[in-house]
Amino acid sequence: MEVIGHRGCVGRGHVENSTRAVVEALRTRATGVEVDVRVTLDGIAVCCHDPTLWRVAGVPLFVERSRSEAVAEVRVAGVRSAPPLAQIATMVSAARRLLIAELKPSSHPAPVVVAAALAALGDYPNAVISSFDPRLLAEVHRVAPNRNTALVTGRAVAIHDAVLAARALRCTEIHPHVARLTEQADSLSASAGLRVVAWTVRTLTEAERLLELPVAGVICDEPRLMRSALARRRQAA
């Protein structure tokens, strides 16, 4: 089972989505990393979860209303709080790992968001563009039909509905909430042809349950601990 660092590796106390968090995830030999993506006023894709940098950096700056130069100036513990996606992609591609770029719902038009993300990812083949927003995924498919895409769904969305929606969008993956996978395991029989990656897996109990299901990977806060725990579980089986 693939082990993917959530926002890099937030479980080790690193600033989420930062280069330091990504380096830590790669150092632990995680299969890959997942980062959140927003687009600045001047069309640069940066790694940031929230609309503003307040929670992460204590700065009330709206990423989508600010130029990339202003976003780059905001640092926490000496590192950028919202580094460029292109920088993260370069780091992950150099390590030959998987990169999941989750496009957050945006006030920008879908073509602007997707164009910025695709420009940042370049031609790196081992990347997946994911999103909760079907409009963004539809735009990815329109302009880059060979890109791997994933529909992300929350706890309120049943697995069967997630599968149907992902197929309609021509996605290659679904990223459902882990609680839905443990509650509706039987529904995964309908996911043939779609890779399933669960988010966010925070306990070994959840991970062990997923080992019994057709799940390709888990997105987790501490990839090193999850990898070790899963390895012990497989050896004991």
C-alpha positions in Angstrom: 0.0 0.0 0.0 1.3 3.4 -0.9 1.9 5.9 1.9 1.6 9.5 1.0 2.5 12.4 3.2 -0.4 14.7 4.0 0.5 18.4 3.1 4.1 17.1 3.1 4.6 15.7 6.6 2.6 17.7 9.1 2.8 15.1 11.8 6.4 16.0 12.6 5.6 19.6 13.5 6.7 21.1 10.1 4.8 24.0 8.5 2.2 22.3 6.3 2.8 22.4 2.5 6.2 23.8 3.1 9.5 22.7 1.4 10.6 21.5 4.9 7.5 19.3 5.3 8.0 17.8 1.8 11.7 17.1 2.4 10.8 15.3 5.7 8.2 13.2 3.8 10.8 12.2 1.1 13.4 11.5 3.8 11.1 9.0 5.4 10.8 7.2 2.0 7.1 8.0 1.6 5.7 6.9 -1.7 4.9 10.5 -2.4 3.4 13.7 -1.0 0.1 15.5 -1.2 0.0 19.3 -1.3 -2.8 21.9 -1.5 -2.8 24.4 -4.4 -4.1 27.9 -4.8 -3.3 30.5 -7.5 -2.1 34.0 -6.8 -3.4 37.2 -8.4 -0.7 37.0 -11.1 -1.4 33.4 -11.9 1.3 31.5 -10.0 0.3 28.2 -8.4 1.4 28.0 -4.7 1.0 25.4 -2.0 -1.5 26.6 0.5 -4.6 25.1 2.1 -6.6 28.0 3.4 -7.7 31.1 1.5 -5.5 33.2 3.7 -2.1 32.8 5.4 -3.6 33.6 8.8 -3.7 30.1 10.4 -0.3 29.1 9.2 1.6 32.3 9.4 -0.5 34.8 11.4 -0.7 37.1 8.4 -4.2 38.0 7.0 -3.2 37.9 3.4 -5.6 36.4 0.9 -3.5 34.3 -1.5 -5.8 34.7 -4.5 -6.0 38.5 -4.1 -2.2 38.9 -3.7 0.7 38.9 -6.1 3.2 36.0 -5.9 5.9 38.4 -4.6 3.8 39.3 -1.6 3.0 35.7 -0.9 6.7 34.7 -1.1 7.6 37.3 1.6 5.5 35.4 4.2 7.7 33.0 6.1 7.4 30.8 9.2 10.5 29.5 11.0 12.5 30.7 8.0 10.6 28.9 5.3 7.9 30.1 2.9 4.5 29.5 4.2 3.2 29.0 0.6 6.0 27.9 -1.7 5.5 27.7 -5.5 4.1 24.4 -6.7 6.8 24.4 -9.3 9.5 24.3 -6.6 7.7 21.4 -4.9 7.3 19.5 -8.2 11.0 19.9 -8.9 11.8 18.4 -5.5 9.4 15.5 -5.8 10.4 14.7 -9.4 14.1 14.7 -8.4 13.3 12.0 -5.8 11.1 10.2 -8.4 8.1 10.0 -6.1 4.4 10.6 -6.5 3.0 14.1 -6.3 -0.7 14.8 -5.6 -1.6 18.4 -6.2 -5.0 19.2 -4.8 -6.6 22.2 -6.4 -8.7 24.1 -3.9 -12.0 25.6 -4.9 -11.2 29.1 -6.3 -12.6 32.5 -7.1 -10.5 32.4 -10.2 -12.0 30.9 -13.4 -11.2 27.2 -13.8 -9.0 27.7 -16.9 -6.7 30.1 -14.9 -6.3 27.7 -12.0 -5.7 24.7 -14.2 -3.3 26.5 -16.5 -1.2 27.6 -13.5 -1.1 24.1 -12.0 -0.2 22.5 -15.3 2.6 25.1 -15.9 4.0 24.3 -12.5 3.9 20.5 -12.9 5.5 20.6 -16.3 5.8 17.2 -18.0 6.4 15.3 -14.7 4.5 12.1 -15.4 4.2 10.8 -11.8 1.7 13.5 -10.7 -2.0 13.4 -10.0 -4.2 16.5 -10.0 -7.0 16.2 -7.5 -9.9 18.4 -6.4 -13.3 18.5 -4.7 -14.4 20.8 -7.5 -15.7 19.0 -10.5 -15.3 22.1 -12.7 -11.5 22.1 -12.2 -11.2 18.4 -13.0 -13.3 18.8 -16.1 -11.0 21.6 -17.2 -8.0 19.5 -16.6 -9.5 16.8 -18.8 -10.3 19.3 -21.5 -6.9 20.8 -21.9 -4.7 17.8 -20.7 -6.7 14.6 -21.2 -3.7 12.4 -20.4 -3.2 13.8 -16.9 -4.1 11.6 -14.0 -6.9 13.1 -12.0 -8.7 12.3 -8.8 -12.1 13.3 -7.4 -11.8 14.1 -3.7 -14.9 13.5 -1.6 -15.8 14.2 2.0 -17.5 12.1 4.6 -21.0 13.1 3.5 -20.5 11.5 0.0 -21.2 7.8 -0.4 -18.6 5.7 -2.1 -21.0 4.7 -4.9 -21.8 8.3 -5.6 -18.1 9.2 -5.6 -17.4 6.4 -8.2 -20.2 7.6 -10.5 -19.1 11.2 -10.3 -15.4 10.3 -10.9 -16.3 8.2 -13.9 -18.4 11.0 -15.4 -15.4 13.3 -15.0 -13.1 10.7 -16.6 -10.9 10.6 -13.5 -8.4 7.9 -13.0 -8.7 7.9 -9.2 -11.1 8.6 -6.3 -9.8 10.0 -3.0 -12.7 9.4 -0.5 -12.8 10.2 3.2 -11.4 7.2 5.2 -14.6 7.0 7.3 -16.6 6.2 4.2 -14.2 3.4 3.2 -14.6 1.7 6.5 -18.3 2.2 6.6 -19.1 1.2 3.1 -16.4 -1.3 2.1 -18.8 -3.3 -0.1 -19.3 -0.3 -2.3 -15.7 -0.5 -3.5 -16.7 -3.3 -5.8 -18.1 -0.6 -8.0 -14.7 1.2 -8.2 -13.1 -1.2 -10.8 -10.8 0.8 -13.0 -10.3 3.6 -10.5 -7.4 3.8 -8.1 -8.6 4.4 -4.5 -6.5 6.6 -2.1 -8.0 7.3 1.3 -7.6 10.6 3.2 -6.7 11.4 6.0 -5.6 8.2 7.7 -4.4 9.0 11.2 -4.7 5.7 13.1 -3.2 2.3 12.6 -6.7 0.8 13.1 -7.9 2.7 10.1 -4.9 1.6 8.0 -5.2 -2.0 9.0 -8.8 -2.1 8.0 -7.9 -0.6 4.6 -5.3 -3.4 4.0 -8.3 -5.7 3.5 -9.8 -3.5 0.8 -8.8 -2.7 -2.8 -7.2 0.5 -1.6 -4.0 1.7 -3.4 -2.8 4.2 -0.9 -3.3 6.3 2.2 -2.7 10.0 2.8 -1.4 10.4 6.3 0.2 12.9 8.6 3.2 10.8 9.6 4.3 8.6 6.7 7.3 7.1 8.5 5.2 5.8 11.4 2.5 4.6 9.0 5.0 2.8 6.8 6.5 1.0 9.8 3.2 0.1 11.3 1.9 -1.3 8.0 5.1 -3.3 7.5 4.7 -4.9 10.9 1.1 -5.7 10.3 1.9 -7.4 7.0 4.7 -9.5 8.6 2.3 -10.6 11.4 -0.4 -11.6 9.0 
